[in-house]
Amino acid sequence: MIQPSYSRLIDHINRVNKELELPEVLSRYSLVQAIAKRARALVDGELPLVETKEGTKELSIAIDEMLHDKIGVYTAEPEPIITESADYGSMAIVDLNAEYEEEE
């Protein structure tokens, strides 16, 4: 079971988005897709934005980044986007539409 719950993550993201005057995230799918894309970026070599213990899985790191306002989710027509940092100052954008090549 994912910890924290989807509901808590969506509430957290929507609270941050409201402060930044961004649209609410209503879909669990958007949340899961954003976390999965960030986890894939970590697998592909991007550095974590939060402190981690050795052996922590990339999916857990992505969720922790979201809880610590290092990444956020906002909906831009028509696809959701995941971004770094709640203040969106020096953020990197992970394109949810990007295709990832499978490793052989």
PyMOL CGO cylinders between C-alpha atoms (Angstrom):
from pymol import cmd
from pymol.cgo import CYLINDER

trace = [
    CYLINDER, 0.00, 0.00, 0.00, 1.28, 3.44, -0.91, 0.3, 1, 1, 1, 1, 1, 1,
    CYLINDER, 1.28, 3.44, -0.91, 2.13, 5.66, 2.03, 0.3, 1, 1, 1, 1, 1, 1,
    CYLINDER, 2.13, 5.66, 2.03, 0.93, 8.36, 2.25, 0.3, 1, 1, 1, 1, 1, 1,
    CYLINDER, 0.93, 8.36, 2.25, -2.46, 7.73, 0.68, 0.3, 1, 1, 1, 1, 1, 1,
    CYLINDER, -2.46, 7.73, 0.68, -3.49, 9.08, -2.71, 0.3, 1, 1, 1, 1, 1, 1,
    CYLINDER, -3.49, 9.08, -2.71, -5.98, 11.33, -0.96, 0.3, 1, 1, 1, 1, 1, 1,
    CYLINDER, -5.98, 11.33, -0.96, -3.30, 12.90, 1.22, 0.3, 1, 1, 1, 1, 1, 1,
    CYLINDER, -3.30, 12.90, 1.22, -1.01, 13.45, -1.78, 0.3, 1, 1, 1, 1, 1, 1,
    CYLINDER, -1.01, 13.45, -1.78, -3.79, 15.01, -3.85, 0.3, 1, 1, 1, 1, 1, 1,
    CYLINDER, -3.79, 15.01, -3.85, -4.80, 17.25, -0.92, 0.3, 1, 1, 1, 1, 1, 1,
    CYLINDER, -4.80, 17.25, -0.92, -1.18, 18.34, -0.49, 0.3, 1, 1, 1, 1, 1, 1,
    CYLINDER, -1.18, 18.34, -0.49, -0.70, 19.10, -4.19, 0.3, 1, 1, 1, 1, 1, 1,
    CYLINDER, -0.70, 19.10, -4.19, -3.99, 20.99, -4.38, 0.3, 1, 1, 1, 1, 1, 1,
    CYLINDER, -3.99, 20.99, -4.38, -3.10, 23.08, -1.32, 0.3, 1, 1, 1, 1, 1, 1,
    CYLINDER, -3.10, 23.08, -1.32, 0.18, 24.10, -2.98, 0.3, 1, 1, 1, 1, 1, 1,
    CYLINDER, 0.18, 24.10, -2.98, -1.52, 24.66, -6.33, 0.3, 1, 1, 1, 1, 1, 1,
    CYLINDER, -1.52, 24.66, -6.33, -4.17, 26.86, -4.69, 0.3, 1, 1, 1, 1, 1, 1,
    CYLINDER, -4.17, 26.86, -4.69, -1.45, 29.05, -3.15, 0.3, 1, 1, 1, 1, 1, 1,
    CYLINDER, -1.45, 29.05, -3.15, 0.17, 29.34, -6.59, 0.3, 1, 1, 1, 1, 1, 1,
    CYLINDER, 0.17, 29.34, -6.59, -3.20, 29.92, -8.28, 0.3, 1, 1, 1, 1, 1, 1,
    CYLINDER, -3.20, 29.92, -8.28, -2.87, 26.76, -10.38, 0.3, 1, 1, 1, 1, 1, 1,
    CYLINDER, -2.87, 26.76, -10.38, -5.71, 24.36, -11.25, 0.3, 1, 1, 1, 1, 1, 1,
    CYLINDER, -5.71, 24.36, -11.25, -6.63, 21.54, -8.91, 0.3, 1, 1, 1, 1, 1, 1,
    CYLINDER, -6.63, 21.54, -8.91, -5.52, 17.99, -9.60, 0.3, 1, 1, 1, 1, 1, 1,
    CYLINDER, -5.52, 17.99, -9.60, -8.62, 15.82, -9.43, 0.3, 1, 1, 1, 1, 1, 1,
    CYLINDER, -8.62, 15.82, -9.43, -7.38, 12.60, -10.95, 0.3, 1, 1, 1, 1, 1, 1,
    CYLINDER, -7.38, 12.60, -10.95, -5.46, 9.84, -9.20, 0.3, 1, 1, 1, 1, 1, 1,
    CYLINDER, -5.46, 9.84, -9.20, -4.23, 8.88, -12.63, 0.3, 1, 1, 1, 1, 1, 1,
    CYLINDER, -4.23, 8.88, -12.63, -2.51, 12.27, -13.06, 0.3, 1, 1, 1, 1, 1, 1,
    CYLINDER, -2.51, 12.27, -13.06, -0.86, 11.88, -9.68, 0.3, 1, 1, 1, 1, 1, 1,
    CYLINDER, -0.86, 11.88, -9.68, 0.32, 8.32, -10.37, 0.3, 1, 1, 1, 1, 1, 1,
    CYLINDER, 0.32, 8.32, -10.37, 1.53, 9.28, -13.85, 0.3, 1, 1, 1, 1, 1, 1,
    CYLINDER, 1.53, 9.28, -13.85, 3.52, 12.23, -12.50, 0.3, 1, 1, 1, 1, 1, 1,
    CYLINDER, 3.52, 12.23, -12.50, 5.15, 10.17, -9.74, 0.3, 1, 1, 1, 1, 1, 1,
    CYLINDER, 5.15, 10.17, -9.74, 5.96, 7.37, -12.19, 0.3, 1, 1, 1, 1, 1, 1,
    CYLINDER, 5.96, 7.37, -12.19, 7.57, 9.80, -14.66, 0.3, 1, 1, 1, 1, 1, 1,
    CYLINDER, 7.57, 9.80, -14.66, 9.69, 11.32, -11.89, 0.3, 1, 1, 1, 1, 1, 1,
    CYLINDER, 9.69, 11.32, -11.89, 10.69, 7.87, -10.65, 0.3, 1, 1, 1, 1, 1, 1,
    CYLINDER, 10.69, 7.87, -10.65, 11.72, 6.96, -14.19, 0.3, 1, 1, 1, 1, 1, 1,
    CYLINDER, 11.72, 6.96, -14.19, 13.84, 10.12, -14.40, 0.3, 1, 1, 1, 1, 1, 1,
    CYLINDER, 13.84, 10.12, -14.40, 15.56, 9.05, -11.17, 0.3, 1, 1, 1, 1, 1, 1,
    CYLINDER, 15.56, 9.05, -11.17, 16.18, 5.58, -12.59, 0.3, 1, 1, 1, 1, 1, 1,
    CYLINDER, 16.18, 5.58, -12.59, 17.67, 7.25, -15.67, 0.3, 1, 1, 1, 1, 1, 1,
    CYLINDER, 17.67, 7.25, -15.67, 20.19, 9.09, -13.53, 0.3, 1, 1, 1, 1, 1, 1,
    CYLINDER, 20.19, 9.09, -13.53, 18.65, 12.33, -12.27, 0.3, 1, 1, 1, 1, 1, 1,
    CYLINDER, 18.65, 12.33, -12.27, 19.66, 13.17, -8.73, 0.3, 1, 1, 1, 1, 1, 1,
    CYLINDER, 19.66, 13.17, -8.73, 17.10, 13.09, -5.91, 0.3, 1, 1, 1, 1, 1, 1,
    CYLINDER, 17.10, 13.09, -5.91, 15.87, 16.47, -4.65, 0.3, 1, 1, 1, 1, 1, 1,
    CYLINDER, 15.87, 16.47, -4.65, 15.56, 15.19, -1.08, 0.3, 1, 1, 1, 1, 1, 1,
    CYLINDER, 15.56, 15.19, -1.08, 17.91, 13.33, 1.23, 0.3, 1, 1, 1, 1, 1, 1,
    CYLINDER, 17.91, 13.33, 1.23, 17.62, 9.58, 0.83, 0.3, 1, 1, 1, 1, 1, 1,
    CYLINDER, 17.62, 9.58, 0.83, 18.90, 6.50, 2.55, 0.3, 1, 1, 1, 1, 1, 1,
    CYLINDER, 18.90, 6.50, 2.55, 20.84, 3.96, 0.55, 0.3, 1, 1, 1, 1, 1, 1,
    CYLINDER, 20.84, 3.96, 0.55, 18.53, 1.41, -1.02, 0.3, 1, 1, 1, 1, 1, 1,
    CYLINDER, 18.53, 1.41, -1.02, 15.47, 3.67, -1.14, 0.3, 1, 1, 1, 1, 1, 1,
    CYLINDER, 15.47, 3.67, -1.14, 13.44, 2.91, -4.24, 0.3, 1, 1, 1, 1, 1, 1,
    CYLINDER, 13.44, 2.91, -4.24, 12.95, 5.59, -6.86, 0.3, 1, 1, 1, 1, 1, 1,
    CYLINDER, 12.95, 5.59, -6.86, 9.17, 5.53, -6.48, 0.3, 1, 1, 1, 1, 1, 1,
    CYLINDER, 9.17, 5.53, -6.48, 9.51, 6.24, -2.74, 0.3, 1, 1, 1, 1, 1, 1,
    CYLINDER, 9.51, 6.24, -2.74, 11.93, 9.07, -3.48, 0.3, 1, 1, 1, 1, 1, 1,
    CYLINDER, 11.93, 9.07, -3.48, 9.49, 10.63, -5.98, 0.3, 1, 1, 1, 1, 1, 1,
    CYLINDER, 9.49, 10.63, -5.98, 6.66, 10.49, -3.42, 0.3, 1, 1, 1, 1, 1, 1,
    CYLINDER, 6.66, 10.49, -3.42, 8.92, 12.00, -0.76, 0.3, 1, 1, 1, 1, 1, 1,
    CYLINDER, 8.92, 12.00, -0.76, 9.90, 14.79, -3.17, 0.3, 1, 1, 1, 1, 1, 1,
    CYLINDER, 9.90, 14.79, -3.17, 6.23, 15.56, -3.71, 0.3, 1, 1, 1, 1, 1, 1,
    CYLINDER, 6.23, 15.56, -3.71, 5.52, 15.68, 0.04, 0.3, 1, 1, 1, 1, 1, 1,
    CYLINDER, 5.52, 15.68, 0.04, 8.47, 18.04, 0.55, 0.3, 1, 1, 1, 1, 1, 1,
    CYLINDER, 8.47, 18.04, 0.55, 7.33, 20.39, -2.24, 0.3, 1, 1, 1, 1, 1, 1,
    CYLINDER, 7.33, 20.39, -2.24, 10.27, 19.55, -4.47, 0.3, 1, 1, 1, 1, 1, 1,
    CYLINDER, 10.27, 19.55, -4.47, 7.98, 18.42, -7.27, 0.3, 1, 1, 1, 1, 1, 1,
    CYLINDER, 7.98, 18.42, -7.27, 4.39, 19.31, -7.96, 0.3, 1, 1, 1, 1, 1, 1,
    CYLINDER, 4.39, 19.31, -7.96, 1.65, 18.48, -10.41, 0.3, 1, 1, 1, 1, 1, 1,
    CYLINDER, 1.65, 18.48, -10.41, -0.41, 20.88, -12.37, 0.3, 1, 1, 1, 1, 1, 1,
    CYLINDER, -0.41, 20.88, -12.37, -2.73, 20.30, -15.29, 0.3, 1, 1, 1, 1, 1, 1,
    CYLINDER, -2.73, 20.30, -15.29, -2.02, 22.06, -18.53, 0.3, 1, 1, 1, 1, 1, 1,
    CYLINDER, -2.02, 22.06, -18.53, -4.36, 21.28, -21.37, 0.3, 1, 1, 1, 1, 1, 1,
    CYLINDER, -4.36, 21.28, -21.37, -4.58, 18.46, -22.14, 0.3, 1, 1, 1, 1, 1, 1,
    CYLINDER, -4.58, 18.46, -22.14, -1.80, 16.57, -20.30, 0.3, 1, 1, 1, 1, 1, 1,
    CYLINDER, -1.80, 16.57, -20.30, -0.56, 16.82, -16.68, 0.3, 1, 1, 1, 1, 1, 1,
    CYLINDER, -0.56, 16.82, -16.68, 2.97, 18.09, -16.06, 0.3, 1, 1, 1, 1, 1, 1,
    CYLINDER, 2.97, 18.09, -16.06, 5.31, 17.36, -13.17, 0.3, 1, 1, 1, 1, 1, 1,
    CYLINDER, 5.31, 17.36, -13.17, 7.65, 20.10, -12.06, 0.3, 1, 1, 1, 1, 1, 1,
    CYLINDER, 7.65, 20.10, -12.06, 10.42, 20.63, -9.58, 0.3, 1, 1, 1, 1, 1, 1,
    CYLINDER, 10.42, 20.63, -9.58, 9.92, 22.91, -6.57, 0.3, 1, 1, 1, 1, 1, 1,
    CYLINDER, 9.92, 22.91, -6.57, 6.68, 24.33, -5.26, 0.3, 1, 1, 1, 1, 1, 1,
    CYLINDER, 6.68, 24.33, -5.26, 7.88, 27.88, -5.87, 0.3, 1, 1, 1, 1, 1, 1,
    CYLINDER, 7.88, 27.88, -5.87, 8.59, 26.97, -9.50, 0.3, 1, 1, 1, 1, 1, 1,
    CYLINDER, 8.59, 26.97, -9.50, 11.65, 29.23, -9.38, 0.3, 1, 1, 1, 1, 1, 1,
    CYLINDER, 11.65, 29.23, -9.38, 14.48, 27.23, -10.86, 0.3, 1, 1, 1, 1, 1, 1,
    CYLINDER, 14.48, 27.23, -10.86, 12.45, 24.21, -11.78, 0.3, 1, 1, 1, 1, 1, 1,
    CYLINDER, 12.45, 24.21, -11.78, 13.08, 21.48, -14.26, 0.3, 1, 1, 1, 1, 1, 1,
    CYLINDER, 13.08, 21.48, -14.26, 10.08, 20.22, -16.17, 0.3, 1, 1, 1, 1, 1, 1,
    CYLINDER, 10.08, 20.22, -16.17, 9.53, 16.54, -16.74, 0.3, 1, 1, 1, 1, 1, 1,
    CYLINDER, 9.53, 16.54, -16.74, 7.42, 16.18, -19.87, 0.3, 1, 1, 1, 1, 1, 1,
    CYLINDER, 7.42, 16.18, -19.87, 4.77, 13.54, -19.31, 0.3, 1, 1, 1, 1, 1, 1,
    CYLINDER, 4.77, 13.54, -19.31, 4.37, 13.20, -23.07, 0.3, 1, 1, 1, 1, 1, 1,
    CYLINDER, 4.37, 13.20, -23.07, 8.01, 12.18, -23.56, 0.3, 1, 1, 1, 1, 1, 1,
    CYLINDER, 8.01, 12.18, -23.56, 8.73, 8.70, -24.78, 0.3, 1, 1, 1, 1, 1, 1,
    CYLINDER, 8.73, 8.70, -24.78, 11.29, 6.62, -22.90, 0.3, 1, 1, 1, 1, 1, 1,
    CYLINDER, 11.29, 6.62, -22.90, 13.29, 3.99, -24.71, 0.3, 1, 1, 1, 1, 1, 1,
    CYLINDER, 13.29, 3.99, -24.71, 13.28, 0.54, -23.18, 0.3, 1, 1, 1, 1, 1, 1,
    CYLINDER, 13.28, 0.54, -23.18, 16.68, -0.75, -22.09, 0.3, 1, 1, 1, 1, 1, 1,
    CYLINDER, 16.68, -0.75, -22.09, 17.73, -4.07, -23.56, 0.3, 1, 1, 1, 1, 1, 1,
]
cmd.load_cgo(trace, "trace")
